[in-house]
């Protein structure tokens, strides 16, 4: 049985932006991979835009590495085909493991988006600029945030770097009754 994990995306103000339940896929000791199956309700800060791929119609794999400045969310259709990707630039991620049941990260507003055709764009630079005027941590993180944004964008275009461990097609859409060894074998990069 997979271990449940609550994922919370926080704003630098300390307010929650989004929270949802997922399941730890114990695929690596180097990073965390959380599967959120189709039909999972995601709670967003009221009255704000929700990206398409965060609706309950898609499977999502969320990836985080300890001390890295990003979180990557890859959305898949009900059948497991790639739908889109969303890459948050974040404050450094704590050292979560595949046994962590509460994953909290702080978003720094700028993002890389991967469309269904694998084209890539960045967004929310103006949101970052406004936040930097209000929150010192955002202003202090300016250089690193935009270095990470450029780095993630380049790797997303070539499906390299951190994307190399992410399947373009889910090998299955139900992980509930598999052993750790079976999950790791199915999730090996091609």
C-alpha positions in Angstrom: 0.0 0.0 0.0 1.3 3.5 -0.9 2.0 6.1 1.7 -0.3 9.1 1.6 1.2 12.5 1.5 -0.4 16.0 1.7 1.2 18.5 -0.6 0.9 22.2 0.1 2.1 25.0 -2.1 2.6 28.1 0.0 3.1 31.8 -0.9 6.0 33.8 0.7 3.4 35.6 2.8 2.8 32.2 4.6 -0.6 31.8 3.0 -1.5 28.5 1.4 -2.0 28.7 -2.4 -3.0 25.1 -3.0 -3.2 21.8 -1.1 -3.9 18.3 -2.2 -3.5 14.6 -1.2 -1.3 12.3 -3.1 0.7 9.1 -2.7 4.4 8.6 -2.4 5.9 6.6 -5.3 9.1 5.3 -3.8 11.1 5.5 -7.0 14.3 7.0 -5.7 16.3 7.9 -2.6 17.5 11.1 -4.4 14.1 12.8 -5.0 10.4 12.6 -4.0 7.8 11.6 -6.5 4.1 12.1 -5.5 1.3 10.6 -7.6 -2.0 12.4 -7.5 -4.6 10.2 -9.3 -7.4 11.3 -11.5 -10.4 12.5 -9.4 -8.3 14.0 -6.5 -9.8 17.2 -5.3 -7.2 20.1 -5.1 -8.0 23.0 -2.8 -7.0 26.4 -4.1 -7.0 29.8 -2.6 -10.6 31.0 -3.3 -11.3 33.2 -6.3 -8.0 32.6 -8.1 -7.2 31.0 -11.4 -6.5 27.3 -11.5 -4.3 25.9 -14.3 -6.1 23.3 -16.5 -3.8 20.4 -15.5 -4.6 20.8 -11.8 -8.2 19.9 -12.3 -9.2 16.4 -11.1 -9.3 15.2 -14.7 -5.6 14.4 -14.8 -3.0 12.2 -13.0 -0.2 14.3 -11.7 3.4 13.4 -10.7 5.1 16.0 -8.5 8.8 15.8 -8.3 11.1 17.6 -5.7 14.8 17.3 -4.9 16.3 18.3 -1.5 17.7 21.8 -1.4 16.7 22.5 -5.0 14.9 25.7 -6.1 12.0 24.0 -8.0 9.1 21.7 -7.9 7.9 20.0 -11.1 4.4 18.8 -11.8 3.6 16.6 -14.8 0.0 16.0 -15.8 -1.2 12.9 -17.6 -4.6 12.0 -19.2 -6.8 9.3 -17.7 -5.1 6.9 -20.1 -1.6 8.0 -19.0 -0.6 10.2 -22.0 1.4 13.4 -21.3 -0.9 16.4 -21.0 1.2 19.2 -19.7 3.9 20.3 -17.2 4.1 23.1 -14.7 7.4 23.9 -13.0 7.4 26.2 -9.9 10.5 28.1 -9.0 10.6 27.8 -5.2 12.6 28.5 -2.1 15.0 25.6 -1.5 13.0 22.4 -0.9 13.5 20.7 2.5 15.0 17.2 2.5 11.8 15.2 2.1 12.0 11.5 1.6 9.6 8.8 0.2 8.2 8.4 3.7 7.3 12.0 4.2 3.6 12.5 4.7 3.5 16.3 4.6 5.3 18.1 1.8 5.3 21.9 2.0 7.1 24.2 -0.4 7.2 28.0 -1.0 6.5 29.2 -4.5 8.5 32.2 -5.8 5.9 33.0 -8.5 7.9 32.5 -11.7 7.1 29.3 -13.6 7.9 27.2 -16.7 4.9 25.7 -18.5 5.1 22.8 -20.8 2.3 22.5 -23.3 0.9 19.2 -24.6 3.0 19.5 -27.8 6.1 19.9 -25.5 6.6 23.6 -26.4 7.7 25.6 -23.4 7.2 29.1 -22.1 7.9 31.1 -18.9 5.4 33.3 -17.0 4.7 35.5 -14.1 7.9 37.6 -14.2 5.7 40.7 -13.5 4.2 38.9 -10.5 7.7 38.3 -9.2 8.6 41.9 -9.6 5.6 43.0 -7.6 6.3 40.4 -4.9 9.9 41.5 -4.7 8.7 45.0 -3.7 6.7 43.6 -0.8 8.7 40.6 0.4 12.5 40.9 1.1 13.0 37.1 0.6 11.7 37.5 -2.9 14.0 40.4 -3.7 17.0 38.6 -2.1 16.3 35.5 -4.2 16.0 37.4 -7.5 19.3 36.3 -9.1 18.9 32.6 -8.1 15.2 32.5 -9.1 15.8 33.7 -12.6 18.9 31.4 -13.0 16.7 28.5 -12.0 13.9 29.7 -14.3 16.3 29.7 -17.3 17.8 26.4 -16.3 14.4 24.6 -16.0 13.2 26.2 -19.2 16.2 24.9 -21.1 15.9 21.4 -19.6 12.2 21.3 -20.3 12.8 22.1 -24.0 15.1 19.0 -24.3 13.5 16.8 -21.6 16.9 16.6 -19.9 18.3 17.3 -16.5 15.5 16.6 -13.9 13.0 15.7 -16.7 15.1 12.7 -17.6 13.5 10.7 -14.7 10.0 11.7 -15.7 8.0 9.5 -18.0 6.4 11.1 -21.1 3.8 8.3 -20.9 2.7 6.8 -17.5 3.5 3.1 -17.6 0.3 2.6 -15.6 -2.4 4.7 -14.0 -3.0 2.6 -10.9 -0.1 2.1 -8.5 -1.9 1.0 -5.4 -1.0 -2.7 -5.2 2.5 -2.7 -6.5 5.7 -3.4 -4.4 8.5 -0.8 -4.2 10.6 -2.9 -6.6 7.8 -3.1 -9.1 7.2 0.7 -8.9 10.9 1.4 -9.3 11.2 -0.9 -12.3 8.2 0.6 -14.1 9.4 4.2 -13.4 13.0 3.6 -14.7 13.9 6.3 -17.3 13.8 5.0 -20.8 
